[in-house]
Amino acid sequence: MLFRKISISFSTPVNPLKRYLTTLPCLFIATLALGAATPAKPATPLNVRDFGAKGDNASKDTAAFQKALDSCAAAGGGEVDVPEGNYLIGSVEVHSNTTLRLAKGVFVIESPDLDDYPLIEGKFEGEVTQIHRGLIFAKDAKDITIAGPGGFAANSGFAGTRNPRAPVVIELFSCANATLDGFNLQYDRPVARDVWCIHPMYCTNLTAKNLYIRSTGTNGDGMDIDSCSGVVVDNCDISAGDDAISLKSGRGMDAVRTAKPTENVLIKNSKLASVHFAALGIGTEISGGVRHVRIENCTISGVQNAIFIKSRDGRGGYMEDIVGENLIVEASPTFIGIDLMSKGIAAKEQVTGDIEQWTRVQNISFKNIKLNNVDYIVQVQNGTGRAVNNETTGEPNIGVPPARPMDGFKLENITGTARHGFVLTNMKNLDFSGINVTGYTGKLFTLTNATGKGLEEPAGASTPGISGAVSP
């Protein structure tokens, strides 16, 4: 899948993408005040222009947006509509029982002034710190929706701001029953070491569907799902400067003590691509754990790995019960890359112990995978960039700590084409069947302390230039 760059001028009106979907109506639940009657919700949606918004891409409409959102909350909830126009705003906060709906022809554009984004306590790179609040922000809110078919555009005025962290576009903290539906997001910040597009943290029951996201620049992840439970990503098209989707849960002992894993995640019917890293990254901020993840019926591609399982010493935590089914992997150096020893920034307070410092990885399973022109099928990597096959160097690719081997890795019905096979180190209870991949040269399996079923070499596979396949 090719990255399609979309240019936005911030001095003239913006023509939004001709891609929009009908959004589902939302059930709004009025808040009850003790001893008082339930406020009557507005009979019709509130319009930000009625509160003074101009939508001319010149006047700042932050105050008008916030007045509309506050009025909606004071009335017990409802809908705030944004009609056609280009609205320049700073950070605004969405409250419980509220839908913020962007009409066709809308772009909500980030103000380039950092003063428009209050400093709050949040997380950056897995640890609690001061951050600039996101453009669209919610905290401790319930039953909220941010819907298209309009969209958001990030401004490049503070690209690269890291201390405090620059604002992301959408940031949800400790929210329940949140829906992101049918908008597009263009995040053109080409400066390296930037920040993400969408960041839910400590959220429960989050749905992201029908989204179209484009970003550039490293750290420009499409969506960072951070210590969240009950997440569905459905029918999304994400091409990101960094990981299209990243699953994480904090780094170091602070995250271990917080004990909020990312769990019960379903990613389906989506196109995920990265122009620098992975379509799906798991880690490196993994100390709180990631578990019960399923990705299905997706097309994925990455410039380094389609899927990257990553951690380092001092992280601890775990990755378990990760399942993939019915995936198409396009033109990626590696279908699954694994480096559990050297990825990420060291935590301020690291997890200690000869075994406990390493991330526990177990029960990983993929089946019905079609590979189109990948380099390696699965490759344990060694932290110096994408590792080379140790057939060439004669050196093992450590990548997985001997003190804590990967336990339980199942692959079933893997087809398509690859230039190389598997490089596996420090793994047990492997279970491979139906590996019918063609086009590779040399050995199908390069193993270092890796044991299990289905690891037999097909006849002739060790001869350079001869393709082969192995079946159960």
N, C-alpha and C positions, 0 to 999 in steps of 0.2 A: 504494500500500500504506500503510495507516494505522499509526501508531505505537501500540502497545498498552502502556500503563503498567501495571506490576505492582508493587503495594505489598507491602512486607515489614515485619513487626514483629520487632524484635530482642529483645523481651521475652517473647514467646510462641512456641510451636512454629510452624514455617512449613510450610504445605502446598505442596509443589512443584508445578510445572506438570504437567499430565496429558499429558505428551509424552515418550515414551521409546522407545528403539529397542533391539533386541537387538544387542549388540556381538559382533564376530567374535573368536574365540579368538586368542590371540597366541602366537607361537613364541618361547620364551625360550631364550637362548643362554647357557650357564654360562660364567663367566670362568675361565680357566685360570691357576693360579699356577705359576711356574717351579719344577719339582722337587717339586711337591705334587699330591695327587689333587684332582680337581674336587669342590668341595663339593656335597653332595646337596641338591637343592632341596626345599622343604617339599612333602609329599605333598598337602596341602590348602592353600588360601589362608590367609594370616595375617589375623586380625581385629583391628582397632584397639582394640576393647573388651577383648580379652585383654591389651592393654598398658596398660590403665587409662583409655581414653577413655570419657566419660560420655554425650556427645551430648545434653546438657540445655540448651544455649544459655546456660549460665551459667558452668560450669567451663571453664577453658582446657584444651583437649585437645592443644595443640601438642606437648608432650613425648611423649605417647602415640603420636601420629601418627609422629613422627620415630623413635621406638624401633622401631615396626613396619616402617618403611621401611628403617632400618639393618639390622634383623634379616633382612629379605628379601634385601638386598644381600649380607650376610655368608654367606647360604646359597646364593649363586650366582644369585639372582634368583627371580622368581615373581610372585605376586599378593598385594596388600594390599587387603582388602575393608573397606568402610565401610558398616555396616548402618544401617537407618532411624534417623534422629535429626537433631538440629540441632547441629553441632559448631563451637564457637568456637575458632579457631586463629590463630596468627601464622604466619610464614613457615616452610615445611618444604621439604626438598630430596629429590627423587626421584633414585634412582641407576640405573645401567644395568640392563637386563634385568628391568625392574620394570613391572608394571601397577598403577595405583591406580584401583580401581573403586568408584564411588559407587552404592549400591543405590537402588532406587525408594524415595522418601520421605526422601532425604538432602538436607540443605543444609549445605554447608561455608561458614561465615560468617567474614568477616574480623574479627579482633580490631581494636578501635578504638585500640589503644595502639601508637604508632610504635616503641616500644622492642622490640616483638615482630618487627620487620623489620630484620635487620642491615644496616648500611651496607656496600655493596660498590662496586666500580668497574663502571660500566655506561654506557649511552648514554641521553641525553635530548635531544630536539630535534636529533638528528643528530650530537652531539659527546660525547666521553668525559667522564664526570663521576661524582661520587658519587651513588648512588641508594639508596633503600630496596629491599631484595630483595623480589621478588614473593611473593605468598601461596603459590603452588605453583611451585617453582623447580627447575631442573635445569641443570647445567653440565658440558660434556664427557661427556655421557651418551649411551649407545647403546641402541637397542631399548627405548624406553619408551612406555607408553600411559597416558593419562588418560581414563577412560571413565565414562559414565553408566550408567543413566538418571537418576541424581540430579543435583544442581547446586551452583552456587556463588552466594554473595550478597556483594557488596561492602558494606562499612560506610561511612557518611558521616562518621565521626568525624574524619578528616583530609583531607576534600575540600579541594582547592585547594593542598595542600602541594606546593611546586615546588623548593625548594632546601634540602636534597636532595629529589629527586623522590619523590613518594609511591609506594607499592607498586602494581604492577598485579596482576591476579588470577593470570594464568599467564604465566611468563617462562622461556623456554628459551634458553640461551646455548651456542652451539657444540655442538649436539646432532645426532645422526645417527639416522635411522630412528625418528622420533617420530610418534605418532598421538594425535590428540585426537578422541574419538568419543562422540557420543550424549549429551552432558550439556547442561544449560541454565545460563546465566549471567545473573544480574540485577545490574545495576551502576547503582544509583540514587544518583548523586552530582550533584545539580543545580548545584553551584557551577561557575562559568565557569573556564576554563583548568585543567582537571583532567588526568587521565592515562588511558591506554588500558586495554582489557580484557585482550587477549592480545598478547604481544610475543615472537615468535621472532626471534633475532638470530644471524647466522653459522651457521644450521642447514642441514643437507642432508637431503633426502628426508623432508619433513614432510607429513603428511596430516591435514587437518581435515575431518571429515565428520559430518553429522547433528547439527550444533550449533544451538542456539537461544539467541541473544544479544540482550539488551535493555540499552541504556544511555541515560543522559541527560547533558546538559552538554557544552559545547565541550571539545575534546581527549579526549572519551570515545569514541575510535575503537573499533570492534568488534575489529579485528585489524590490527596493524601488522606487516607482513612486511618485515624489515629485513636486507638483505644476506644473503638466503637463496637456496639453489639447490635446485630440484627440489621444488616445492610444489604440492599438490593441495588445493583447497577444493571440496567436493562436498556438495550437498544441505544447505546451511546457510541458516538464516533469521536475518538480522541486521538489526536496526533500531537505529542508533547515534546518540548525541548529536552526534558528529562524523562523519568518514568511516566508512562501514561496513567497508571494507577499504582500507588505505593501503599502497602499495608504495614503499619508500624504501631508501636506501643511504648515508646520512650526508651531512654538509655540509662543504664547504671542502676544503682541501688534505690534511687528515688522512685524509679518506675517499678522496681520489684516491690517496694513497700506499698505503692499505690495500688498495684495488683489489678489493673484494668486492661485485660487483653483486648485485642481486636478479634472478634469471634462471630460466627454465624453470618458469613458473608457469601452472597451469591452474585456472581458476575456472569451475565448471559446476553446472547444475541448482539454482541458489540464488536466494533472494530477498534483495536488498540495498537498504536504504533508509537515508537520513540525515535526521534531523529538523532539522539545521542546515546541513549542507554537502553532501558528495557520496556517492553509493553506492560509487564507486571513485575514489580519489585516487591519482594517480601524481606523486610529488614531495611537498613541495618539496625534501625532503632527498634529493638525486639525484646527488650528486657522484661516488659510486661506480658509478653507472649502473643502469638497469633495462632488461632486454631479454628477448625470447622469452616474451611473455605472451599468453595466450589466455583470453578469457572467452566462454562459450557457454551457450545455453539457460538464460538467467537473466532475471528480472524486476528492474528497477532503478529507483530514484527518488531524487531529492535535492532539498532545499529551494533550493540554489543551482545545482547542476549534477548531472546523473546521473553523468557521468564528467568529471573535472577533471584536465587536464594542466597542471602548474604548476611554476614555478621562478623564478629571479631572477638578477640580475647577481652575479658572484663564485661561482656554483655550479659551472660547468663540467659535467662528466658527460654522460650521454646517456640518451635513451629511444629504443629501436628495436625493430622487429618486434613491435608491439602489434596483436593481432588480436581482433576481436569478431564473433560470428556468432549469429544466432537470439536476439535480445534483444528484450524488451518494455520500453519506457520509459514510465513512468507519471508524469503530472502534474508534470513538472520544468521549471523555467525554461529549461534548456538541456540538450539531449542530450549534447553535448560542449562544454565550456568550455575555453579555452586562454589561459593567462597565463604567459608565460615570462620576464617582465621584473620583476615586483614582488612575488611571493608568498614569504613565509617570512622568517625572521630571518637577518640577515647572519652569515656564519661568522667565527670569530675570525681565521682565516687564509684569506683568500679566494683563489679561483682568479683569476689575472690574465691579461691579454692581450686585445687588442681583440676577437678572435673567441673565444678559448678560455674567456673568462669566462662565455660564454653556453652553455646546455645544447643539445647537438645532438639534434634530434628528426627521426627519419626512419622511413619504412616503417610507417605507421599505416594499418590497413585494417579496415573494418567492412562487413558485408553481412547482408541479411535482418533489418532492424531495423524494428519496428513502434512508431510514436510515438503515444501517446495523450495529447493535450492538452498538448503542450510549448509553450514560448514561442518559443525559437530552436532551429533544428536544430543548427547549429554556430556558435559565437560566439567570436571572439577578443576578449578582455576587456582592460581597461586599468588594472587595479590600484586603481581607486577604488570597489570594489564591482562589482556586475554592470553591465557597460558597456551603454549604450543604443546602439541602431542608429544608425550615423553618417548615415543618411538624415535623422534628426531633428536632430542637432547640427551636421552639416556638417563634423565633425572625424573624422580617422581614429582607429580604436581600435588603438593601436600593438601591445601585447600580445606580438608575436613580434619579436625584434630584427632590424633590417635587415641587420646584419652576419652573422647566421646564420639564414637563413630555414628554415622547416620544409620538408623535402624528402621527397616521397612520401607522399601522403595519398589513400587510395582509399575511396570509398563506393559500395556497390552494393545495389540493391533496398531503398530506404528508403521506407516507406509510412506512412500514418496522417495525423494532423492536427497542425498547428503554426500559431501566430499570426504568426510571422515565419520568414524563410528563413535564409540564411547570411551571416555577417559574417566575411570572411576577409582577413587581412593578412600580407604577407611570407611567401608560400608558393609553392613551385614543384613541378612534377610532380604536380599534382592530377589525379585520375582519377575522375570521378563518372559513374555510369550508373544508370538505373532509379530516379530521384528522383521518386517519385509521391506527393507529399505535398499535401494539400488544406487549405483553411481559412486560408491565410496571406494577408496584404494587402501591397501594395507589391511591390517587386522580390524575386525569389527570391535573387539573388546581389548582395551589396554587397562589392566587391572593391577592395583597395588593394595593388598589387604582388603579385597572386596570379594564377598562370598554370597552365594545364593543359587537360585535356579535359573536356567535358561541362558547361561553364559558360555555355551559351547560355540567354538568358532565354526562357521560353515566351511565346507571343503573349498580350498583355493583362496580363501579370503586373505591369507597372510602374504600372498604374492602381489607386489605392487602392480597397479593397473587392472587387477581383476576385481570386478564387483561381485557381491554375494549377498545372501540373505540367510537369516536363521529363523526357524519356526519351532514351535514346541515339539 
